[in-house]
Amino acid sequence: MKITITVVLLLIASNTFMTIAWYGHLKFKSVALVSTILVSWLIALPEYALQVPANRTGHGQFTATQLKVIQEVISLSVFAVFVFFYLGEHPTWRSGVAFLLVVAAVALISGDGPKEKTPADTEVTTPKTEDQP
């Protein structure tokens, strides 16, 4: 449970930085594009510093596919909050249904987690030869 909480919190922080980097400039369209790109890169740097540890920490408890799907739900959640409060955009019923479908993907993929290895999985067997009974 501790790993799950750590991964989710790192992904929330990571996606917050990335959402600001990708969409925060939309209120500043008069700023030169080159400046916007450079500032966005600076904002995005902490995103990578959080995303990589989240994936490394979570991999093993989650598969890479599960981590990606969880990240997408968090990304869309952070984005929805951001566009509502920062850009003043309101969700539509279609965006709500789309979000529910992504959440359904998390539920669908949740059963595909890493399997515990049993002693039988790691036991080395030697093939029998014709001389052995």
Backbone as CSV, one residue per row, in Angstrom:
resi,resn,N_x,N_y,N_z,CA_x,CA_y,CA_z,C_x,C_y,C_z
1,MET,0.823,-1.193,0.000,0.000,0.000,0.000,0.866,1.255,0.000
2,LYS,1.981,1.216,0.743,2.875,2.367,0.814,3.450,2.694,-0.570
3,ILE,3.825,1.668,-1.315,4.362,1.881,-2.659,3.303,2.497,-3.557
4,THR,2.079,2.010,-3.468,0.994,2.547,-4.287,0.785,4.028,-4.003
5,ILE,0.727,4.403,-2.736,0.524,5.804,-2.371,1.689,6.657,-2.860
6,THR,2.912,6.171,-2.694,4.091,6.899,-3.151,4.037,7.119,-4.660
7,VAL,3.714,6.069,-5.395,3.643,6.166,-6.853,2.565,7.166,-7.269
8,VAL,1.393,7.073,-6.680,0.294,7.969,-7.045,0.654,9.426,-6.728
9,LEU,1.242,9.685,-5.568,1.612,11.059,-5.210,2.698,11.605,-6.139
10,LEU,3.680,10.782,-6.475,4.708,11.216,-7.420,4.103,11.509,-8.795
11,LEU,3.173,10.671,-9.224,2.533,10.890,-10.529,1.655,12.130,-10.531
12,ILE,0.973,12.402,-9.429,0.164,13.629,-9.344,1.072,14.850,-9.448
13,ALA,2.162,14.861,-8.692,3.087,15.996,-8.743,3.702,16.122,-10.140
14,SER,4.121,14.999,-10.696,4.722,14.990,-12.024,3.765,15.551,-13.076
15,ASN,2.540,15.084,-13.059,1.558,15.527,-14.049,1.130,16.975,-13.839
16,THR,1.210,17.454,-12.624,0.913,18.861,-12.377,1.944,19.734,-13.089
17,PHE,3.223,19.391,-12.935,4.266,20.148,-13.632,4.089,20.071,-15.144
18,MET,3.813,18.884,-15.656,3.695,18.736,-17.100,2.475,19.479,-17.653
19,THR,1.389,19.439,-16.947,0.198,20.156,-17.408,0.459,21.655,-17.448
20,ILE,1.125,22.172,-16.429,1.470,23.600,-16.420,2.422,23.914,-17.572
21,ALA,3.391,23.039,-17.801,4.351,23.261,-18.893,3.655,23.252,-20.255
22,TRP,2.728,22.324,-20.450,2.079,22.190,-21.751,0.970,23.208,-21.994
23,TYR,0.243,23.597,-20.951,-0.954,24.412,-21.151,-0.944,25.758,-20.427
24,GLY,-0.016,25.958,-19.517,0.019,27.207,-18.757,0.250,28.431,-19.614
25,HIS,0.956,28.270,-20.719,1.272,29.389,-21.601,0.075,29.878,-22.410
26,LEU,-1.015,29.159,-22.412,-2.159,29.548,-23.239,-2.765,30.887,-22.824
27,LYS,-2.502,31.315,-21.611,-2.957,32.636,-21.177,-1.976,33.737,-21.571
28,PHE,-0.846,33.354,-22.131,0.203,34.318,-22.457,0.586,34.221,-23.934
29,LYS,-0.395,34.340,-24.795,-0.162,34.167,-26.226,0.676,35.287,-26.836
30,SER,0.822,36.411,-26.123,1.625,37.516,-26.652,3.124,37.300,-26.429
31,VAL,3.489,36.346,-25.585,4.901,36.044,-25.328,5.458,35.273,-26.527
32,ALA,6.688,35.578,-26.891,7.322,34.925,-28.037,7.346,33.402,-27.844
33,LEU,7.134,32.692,-28.921,7.061,31.238,-28.873,8.361,30.622,-28.335
34,VAL,9.498,31.158,-28.751,10.773,30.621,-28.281,10.871,30.751,-26.760
35,SER,10.470,31.875,-26.209,10.485,32.075,-24.755,9.541,31.096,-24.074
36,THR,8.384,30.911,-24.667,7.403,29.982,-24.112,7.953,28.563,-24.077
37,ILE,8.624,28.174,-25.144,9.202,26.828,-25.200,10.263,26.662,-24.122
38,LEU,11.133,27.631,-23.977,12.204,27.538,-22.976,11.642,27.481,-21.558
39,VAL,10.666,28.322,-21.267,10.051,28.304,-19.934,9.329,26.977,-19.709
40,SER,8.656,26.482,-20.738,7.967,25.191,-20.615,8.950,24.066,-20.330
41,TRP,10.094,24.083,-20.969,11.118,23.068,-20.702,11.591,23.136,-19.258
42,LEU,11.779,24.343,-18.761,12.215,24.497,-17.369,11.163,23.983,-16.399
43,ILE,9.904,24.210,-16.726,8.814,23.716,-15.876,8.713,22.193,-15.972
44,ALA,8.987,21.666,-17.156,8.853,20.219,-17.377,9.983,19.416,-16.730
45,LEU,11.121,20.040,-16.485,12.239,19.300,-15.903,11.868,18.600,-14.590
46,PRO,11.202,19.277,-13.648,10.796,18.564,-12.426,9.827,17.407,-12.707
47,GLU,9.079,17.520,-13.804,8.165,16.436,-14.161,8.941,15.143,-14.363
48,TYR,10.034,15.222,-15.076,10.852,14.029,-15.314,11.496,13.540,-14.023
49,ALA,11.880,14.481,-13.170,12.515,14.117,-11.901,11.535,13.413,-10.966
50,LEU,10.253,13.540,-11.221,9.227,12.859,-10.420,8.673,11.620,-11.127
51,GLN,8.529,11.698,-12.440,7.952,10.590,-13.213,8.853,9.357,-13.191
52,VAL,10.140,9.566,-13.388,11.073,8.430,-13.442,11.089,7.666,-12.109
53,PRO,11.215,8.343,-10.958,11.165,7.592,-9.693,9.810,6.918,-9.457
54,ALA,8.729,7.548,-9.914,7.413,6.927,-9.758,7.361,5.594,-10.493
55,ASN,7.839,5.590,-11.733,7.825,4.352,-12.514,8.783,3.316,-11.948
56,ARG,9.956,3.760,-11.531,10.935,2.810,-10.990,10.439,2.208,-9.683
57,THR,9.841,3.041,-8.833,9.319,2.561,-7.549,8.144,1.611,-7.755
58,GLY,7.279,1.956,-8.696,6.066,1.171,-8.903,6.248,-0.107,-9.685
59,HIS,7.296,-0.151,-10.531,7.468,-1.337,-11.368,7.871,-2.522,-10.503
60,GLY,7.137,-3.569,-10.618,7.318,-4.750,-9.768,6.025,-4.990,-9.006
61,GLN,5.510,-3.913,-8.395,4.178,-4.009,-7.806,3.141,-3.853,-8.910
62,PHE,3.478,-3.038,-9.906,2.628,-2.842,-11.080,3.431,-3.221,-12.315
63,THR,2.745,-3.620,-13.362,3.408,-3.816,-14.647,3.610,-2.443,-15.285
64,ALA,4.437,-2.377,-16.301,4.635,-1.116,-17.026,3.318,-0.643,-17.638
65,THR,2.525,-1.568,-18.129,1.222,-1.207,-18.709,0.303,-0.617,-17.648
66,GLN,0.263,-1.221,-16.471,-0.559,-0.680,-15.391,-0.088,0.715,-14.996
67,LEU,1.219,0.901,-14.907,1.748,2.221,-14.557,1.317,3.267,-15.587
68,LYS,1.354,2.904,-16.848,0.966,3.844,-17.908,-0.507,4.190,-17.818
69,VAL,-1.352,3.213,-17.597,-2.791,3.471,-17.517,-3.100,4.314,-16.280
70,ILE,-2.472,4.013,-15.151,-2.655,4.816,-13.938,-2.202,6.248,-14.204
71,GLN,-1.064,6.393,-14.880,-0.545,7.719,-15.194,-1.524,8.483,-16.066
72,GLU,-2.164,7.832,-17.007,-3.119,8.506,-17.886,-4.344,9.009,-17.114
73,VAL,-4.840,8.205,-16.187,-5.981,8.643,-15.367,-5.583,9.849,-14.529
74,ILE,-4.407,9.786,-13.937,-3.936,10.915,-13.131,-3.728,12.131,-14.014
75,SER,-3.152,11.933,-15.186,-2.923,13.034,-16.115,-4.231,13.720,-16.501
76,LEU,-5.234,12.928,-16.833,-6.533,13.507,-17.203,-7.211,14.189,-16.017
77,SER,-7.036,13.630,-14.829,-7.614,14.248,-13.629,-6.973,15.597,-13.347
78,VAL,-5.640,15.634,-13.392,-4.918,16.892,-13.175,-5.311,17.903,-14.251
79,PHE,-5.393,17.442,-15.498,-5.766,18.321,-16.603,-7.167,18.897,-16.411
80,ALA,-8.118,18.062,-16.008,-9.493,18.529,-15.817,-9.562,19.617,-14.743
81,VAL,-8.856,19.433,-13.661,-8.823,20.436,-12.594,-8.156,21.715,-13.107
82,PHE,-7.057,21.558,-13.826,-6.307,22.700,-14.354,-7.155,23.537,-15.305
83,VAL,-7.770,22.896,-16.291,-8.534,23.679,-17.279,-9.771,24.305,-16.659
84,PHE,-10.327,23.680,-15.642,-11.496,24.263,-14.979,-11.092,25.520,-14.213
85,PHE,-10.065,25.414,-13.379,-9.689,26.544,-12.529,-8.811,27.573,-13.238
86,TYR,-7.888,27.133,-14.078,-6.940,28.066,-14.689,-7.465,28.667,-15.990
87,LEU,-8.063,27.832,-16.840,-8.551,28.305,-18.136,-10.051,28.567,-18.151
88,GLY,-10.743,28.174,-17.096,-12.177,28.437,-17.012,-13.032,27.590,-17.938
89,GLU,-12.531,26.463,-18.379,-13.303,25.578,-19.258,-14.108,24.597,-18.412
90,HIS,-15.315,24.329,-18.844,-16.194,23.421,-18.112,-16.293,22.086,-18.850
91,PRO,-16.287,20.976,-18.103,-16.389,19.666,-18.762,-17.765,19.462,-19.385
92,THR,-17.785,18.687,-20.444,-19.040,18.332,-21.102,-19.379,16.883,-20.752
93,TRP,-20.555,16.467,-21.112,-20.921,15.083,-20.831,-20.012,14.127,-21.615
94,ARG,-19.580,14.546,-22.798,-18.692,13.691,-23.595,-17.326,13.537,-22.935
95,SER,-16.791,14.621,-22.397,-15.498,14.504,-21.720,-15.648,13.657,-20.453
96,GLY,-16.806,13.753,-19.797,-17.069,12.914,-18.621,-17.110,11.437,-18.977
97,VAL,-17.779,11.103,-20.065,-17.849,9.709,-20.510,-16.455,9.219,-20.919
98,ALA,-15.701,10.057,-21.622,-14.343,9.679,-22.022,-13.487,9.391,-20.793
99,PHE,-13.604,10.218,-19.774,-12.842,10.005,-18.551,-13.247,8.685,-17.886
100,LEU,-14.541,8.401,-17.841,-15.004,7.145,-17.258,-14.473,5.936,-18.027
101,LEU,-14.336,6.069,-19.335,-13.773,4.974,-20.121,-12.300,4.737,-19.774
102,VAL,-11.567,5.806,-19.501,-10.167,5.651,-19.091,-10.106,5.001,-17.713
103,VAL,-11.001,5.403,-16.815,-11.062,4.776,-15.490,-11.415,3.292,-15.644
104,ALA,-12.293,2.986,-16.582,-12.634,1.586,-16.843,-11.398,0.816,-17.319
105,ALA,-10.522,1.480,-18.063,-9.279,0.832,-18.508,-8.415,0.452,-17.306
106,VAL,-8.385,1.304,-16.300,-7.627,0.986,-15.084,-8.221,-0.252,-14.424
107,ALA,-9.532,-0.289,-14.319,-10.185,-1.442,-13.703,-9.920,-2.708,-14.522
108,LEU,-9.943,-2.571,-15.841,-9.724,-3.722,-16.716,-8.301,-4.262,-16.603
109,ILE,-7.340,-3.373,-16.496,-5.940,-3.795,-16.478,-5.460,-4.190,-15.087
110,SER,-6.220,-3.881,-14.051,-5.754,-4.093,-12.677,-5.494,-5.565,-12.349
111,GLY,-6.130,-6.466,-13.034,-5.912,-7.884,-12.776,-4.679,-8.454,-13.453
112,ASP,-3.976,-7.626,-14.228,-2.808,-8.100,-14.966,-1.491,-7.823,-14.251
113,GLY,-1.511,-7.773,-12.934,-0.315,-7.417,-12.171,0.747,-8.491,-12.185
114,PRO,1.928,-8.127,-11.691,3.010,-9.115,-11.612,2.589,-10.290,-10.744
115,LYS,2.989,-11.450,-11.143,2.639,-12.658,-10.395,3.770,-13.002,-9.438
116,GLU,3.387,-13.474,-8.264,4.378,-13.930,-7.286,5.012,-15.215,-7.806
117,LYS,6.311,-15.295,-7.694,6.983,-16.527,-8.089,6.876,-17.532,-6.958
118,THR,6.515,-18.738,-7.321,6.443,-19.812,-6.338,7.755,-20.579,-6.384
119,PRO,8.056,-21.347,-5.348,9.284,-22.153,-5.383,9.338,-23.065,-6.600
120,ALA,8.201,-23.540,-7.061,8.176,-24.418,-8.233,8.627,-23.666,-9.487
121,ASP,8.364,-22.337,-9.545,8.775,-21.543,-10.699,10.287,-21.392,-10.777
122,THR,10.943,-21.385,-9.641,12.383,-21.161,-9.612,13.180,-22.450,-9.480
123,GLU,12.493,-23.572,-9.248,13.164,-24.851,-9.059,13.728,-25.339,-10.393
124,VAL,14.973,-25.725,-10.377,15.628,-26.227,-11.581,15.463,-27.741,-11.605
125,THR,14.961,-28.239,-12.694,14.806,-29.689,-12.831,15.811,-30.194,-13.838
126,THR,16.301,-31.349,-13.605,17.246,-31.954,-14.552,16.497,-33.010,-15.355
127,PRO,16.729,-33.021,-16.631,16.024,-34.015,-17.455,16.517,-35.420,-17.136
128,LYS,15.590,-36.360,-17.208,15.941,-37.758,-16.960,16.568,-38.335,-18.226
129,THR,17.537,-39.179,-17.994,18.154,-39.884,-19.126,17.583,-41.300,-19.171
130,GLU,17.899,-42.007,-20.222,17.380,-43.359,-20.374,17.950,-44.289,-19.307
131,ASP,19.111,-43.986,-18.736,19.728,-44.835,-17.731,19.046,-44.699,-16.380
132,GLN,18.331,-43.608,-16.155,17.680,-43.398,-14.859,16.316,-44.052,-14.862
133,PRO,15.945,-44.637,-13.705,14.623,-45.287,-13.635,13.515,-44.282,-13.579
